[in-house]
Amino acid sequence: MTAPTPRPAAYSSPLPTPRPHLGHAVASEWTKMISVRSTVLTLGALVLLVVGIGLLAVAQTSAENFSGTPFTAPALFGLLVGQLGVMVLGVLTMTSEHGTGLIRTTFTAAPDRHRVLTAKYLVVGGVGFTAVAGSVTLVALAGAIVHHRPGAGRHDIPGELLDGLAGSLYVTLLGVLALAVGALVRHSAGGIAVMIGVVTVPPFTGAMLSMWEATQPAGSTLIRYNAPVALMQLFGLPNTDTGAIPPAWVHFALLLLVTGAAVAGSYLVVGRRDV
Amino acid sequence: MIEAVGLTKRFGAKTAVDQLSFQVRPGHVTGFLGPNGSGKSTTMRMILGLDRPTSGHVTINGRPFRELPNAQRHVGALLDAKAVHGGRRARTHLLALAQLSGIPEKRVDEVLGVVGLQDVARQRTKAFSLGMGQRLGIAAALLGDPQVLLFDEPVNGLDPEGILWVRNLMRQLAAEGRTVFVSSHLMSEMALTADHLIVIGRGRLLADMGVQEFIAHNSAGFARVRVADSDRLGAQALGEALVKAGGQVLKEPDGALRVTGLTLPHVSDLAHEAGVRLWELSPHRASLEEAYMRLTQSAVEYTSTEDPRAELFEPEPLTVPAWEDEGAHQVSGPTAAAFYAPPPPGAAGAQPFLMPSRPGDLAGTATDPEDPR
């Protein structure tokens, strides 16, 4: 060391030094989500699809159509497409950071990566559930206001709304699964492809496998246990051509199992991986 | 204070960083130099806990980065100016980072002012030029007002005014008592900015010393002596006198003499005694840039087949003048090192610069002004 300059005392900053907690990370993730067009557009498209198609369905149906069918049913049509929006939101929340390299800035600012990841799960879960449940409830209320007449038969409206919330929770779980997949594959297109595959492939595969006697049991299982069928059932439009229908909680348990495994995997991988 | 001990990172069969040990002290700008692909960025990423070292460890203020209680308030880093989401506005980008550690929002506007981006704060960053991106990255690094700052190639893409600004900023940050660690592949830039240099090549430490020391070690000086053209015999006589006085002499293609080992007044006296008229007697210092290139030559990873550096080197074939007898131009090791820029590391012969054989060596050499060369 040749520099003869006197070494100044170590620098100390006047800024407050709170210990960062999960709330800070949630605020940050919320700012990130609402400050980028792609995520805002995705959310907007989701709400528009569910509410738009739902209201259209309400307008085109009569009270008689709702005898034995809950008022949340019209929301299902939009949601079968709209669930893609929730999944895209989940995937993008993680992969847009990997795609741009922002993840390195983020993890440099917050090396406790699990705090950031947890905040992402909370924000995607919270925002996804609010958007889906809000849209579904809006459509269900519209249906109830327009069609709750003698022709529609007896309806337990609070119970139907609760069922709608359960369906929204199912879709939100798909979004959480998408975020975990995004964290695992780190690539937007790849993550979205995986999620679309997870949701759409099982019904087709099940149908194809049912062609032969040997694979028929596997085929019928796939046809009964998959995301679209689960959604239809949760929204009170059970698909009865597939034989015995599993109860709703089985669908939930199945998705929780898959999502739980993926989330656990994401924590493990994100904590250790070089970024 | 950043302290690396035996830091090693392997990617498959390729060793990106090999047994790297060094210390970066507060109050100084420490330059981190090396050719492209020499492991600078990997080292920086390991310091920041983004990559885990294959072996060895690195601490900041005595703790591994990922165990710092409030990392952003201790360490700020600019790794990649393009590491922002292009669709986000500059201010929101910084705000999201600030919120992550509970840094007050007014600090965001402060740092935007410091880097001069206040007028474009509400623009989306994809419209930013590389220079504006660098400024945004520096703003992000300054957000937490940290004691330790790391910058990876901060002057890339900046205009001359911006380069000057970065240089002054680094020096000012260091003067405030912060630890400033700046990587670059531009020796010329570091010579102006840094107080201390850490030079690596192919992931290995090549030098760890003060800038002045580095210049003294790695750039050779010589005197150019030009005897009047009309005085052919005079050149001969002077050459013999110089050699007799203990100098080493080489002849340049145009007839001038390169003299080492003698001071300018001494050369002048000898010429006067020999009755020789001189047209030129000038001191020369091999450029630091050249010294750095020699130092890292064998460590350069990606070279063009048509070597553009060729023209930067001195024309090689200097002739040994007639009065030097056969053995005389077998100049001894240290003299040769002083005459030419030093041989690249790994070349046979003397060790012209600090090269620790063990990581532990460094702690000693870095603090010892009389380094044991």
Boltz contact constraints between the chains, C-beta under 6 A:
constraints:
  - contact:
      token1: [A, 1]
      token2: [B, 210]
      max_distance: 6.0
  - contact:
      token1: [A, 2]
      token2: [B, 210]
      max_distance: 6.0
  - contact:
      token1: [A, 2]
      token2: [B, 212]
      max_distance: 6.0
  - contact:
      token1: [A, 2]
      token2: [B, 213]
      max_distance: 6.0
  - contact:
      token1: [A, 3]
      token2: [B, 195]
      max_distance: 6.0
  - contact:
      token1: [A, 3]
      token2: [B, 210]
      max_distance: 6.0
  - contact:
      token1: [A, 7]
      token2: [B, 27]
      max_distance: 6.0
  - contact:
      token1: [A, 8]
      token2: [B, 27]
      max_distance: 6.0
  - contact:
      token1: [A, 8]
      token2: [B, 177]
      max_distance: 6.0
  - contact:
      token1: [A, 9]
      token2: [B, 177]
      max_distance: 6.0
  - contact:
      token1: [A, 10]
      token2: [B, 26]
      max_distance: 6.0
  - contact:
      token1: [A, 10]
      token2: [B, 177]
      max_distance: 6.0
  - contact:
      token1: [A, 11]
      token2: [B, 147]
      max_distance: 6.0
  - contact:
      token1: [A, 11]
      token2: [B, 176]
      max_distance: 6.0
  - contact:
      token1: [A, 11]
      token2: [B, 177]
      max_distance: 6.0
  - contact:
      token1: [A, 11]
      token2: [B, 178]
      max_distance: 6.0
  - contact:
      token1: [A, 13]
      token2: [B, 145]
      max_distance: 6.0
  - contact:
      token1: [A, 15]
      token2: [B, 145]
      max_distance: 6.0
  - contact:
      token1: [A, 17]
      token2: [B, 70]
      max_distance: 6.0
  - contact:
      token1: [A, 17]
      token2: [B, 73]
      max_distance: 6.0
  - contact:
      token1: [A, 18]
      token2: [B, 102]
      max_distance: 6.0
  - contact:
      token1: [A, 19]
      token2: [B, 69]
      max_distance: 6.0
  - contact:
      token1: [A, 20]
      token2: [B, 70]
      max_distance: 6.0
  - contact:
      token1: [A, 20]
      token2: [B, 101]
      max_distance: 6.0
  - contact:
      token1: [A, 20]
      token2: [B, 102]
      max_distance: 6.0
  - contact:
      token1: [A, 24]
      token2: [B, 99]
      max_distance: 6.0
  - contact:
      token1: [A, 24]
      token2: [B, 100]
      max_distance: 6.0
  - contact:
      token1: [A, 24]
      token2: [B, 102]
      max_distance: 6.0
  - contact:
      token1: [A, 25]
      token2: [B, 100]
      max_distance: 6.0
  - contact:
      token1: [A, 27]
      token2: [B, 99]
      max_distance: 6.0
  - contact:
      token1: [A, 28]
      token2: [B, 96]
      max_distance: 6.0
  - contact:
      token1: [A, 28]
      token2: [B, 99]
      max_distance: 6.0
  - contact:
      token1: [A, 28]
      token2: [B, 100]
      max_distance: 6.0
  - contact:
      token1: [A, 31]
      token2: [B, 95]
      max_distance: 6.0
  - contact:
      token1: [A, 31]
      token2: [B, 96]
      max_distance: 6.0
  - contact:
      token1: [A, 31]
      token2: [B, 99]
      max_distance: 6.0
  - contact:
      token1: [A, 32]
      token2: [B, 96]
      max_distance: 6.0
  - contact:
      token1: [A, 35]
      token2: [B, 88]
      max_distance: 6.0
  - contact:
      token1: [A, 35]
      token2: [B, 92]
      max_distance: 6.0
  - contact:
      token1: [A, 36]
      token2: [B, 85]
      max_distance: 6.0
  - contact:
      token1: [A, 36]
      token2: [B, 87]
      max_distance: 6.0
  - contact:
      token1: [A, 36]
      token2: [B, 88]
      max_distance: 6.0
  - contact:
      token1: [A, 37]
      token2: [B, 87]
      max_distance: 6.0
  - contact:
      token1: [A, 100]
      token2: [B, 85]
      max_distance: 6.0
  - contact:
      token1: [A, 101]
      token2: [B, 80]
      max_distance: 6.0
  - contact:
      token1: [A, 101]
      token2: [B, 83]
      max_distance: 6.0
  - contact:
      token1: [A, 102]
      token2: [B, 83]
      max_distance: 6.0
  - contact:
      token1: [A, 102]
      token2: [B, 84]
      max_distance: 6.0
  - contact:
      token1: [A, 102]
      token2: [B, 85]
      max_distance: 6.0
  - contact:
      token1: [A, 104]
      token2: [B, 50]
      max_distance: 6.0
  - contact:
      token1: [A, 104]
      token2: [B, 79]
      max_distance: 6.0
  - contact:
      token1: [A, 104]
      token2: [B, 83]
      max_distance: 6.0
  - contact:
      token1: [A, 105]
      token2: [B, 83]
      max_distance: 6.0
  - contact:
      token1: [A, 108]
      token2: [B, 48]
      max_distance: 6.0
  - contact:
      token1: [A, 108]
      token2: [B, 77]
      max_distance: 6.0
  - contact:
      token1: [A, 109]
      token2: [B, 72]
      max_distance: 6.0
  - contact:
      token1: [A, 109]
      token2: [B, 97]
      max_distance: 6.0
  - contact:
      token1: [A, 109]
      token2: [B, 100]
      max_distance: 6.0
  - contact:
      token1: [A, 110]
      token2: [B, 100]
      max_distance: 6.0
  - contact:
      token1: [A, 111]
      token2: [B, 49]
      max_distance: 6.0
  - contact:
      token1: [A, 111]
      token2: [B, 65]
      max_distance: 6.0
  - contact:
      token1: [A, 111]
      token2: [B, 66]
      max_distance: 6.0
  - contact:
      token1: [A, 111]
      token2: [B, 71]
      max_distance: 6.0
  - contact:
      token1: [A, 274]
      token2: [B, 51]
      max_distance: 6.0
  - contact:
      token1: [A, 275]
      token2: [B, 50]
      max_distance: 6.0
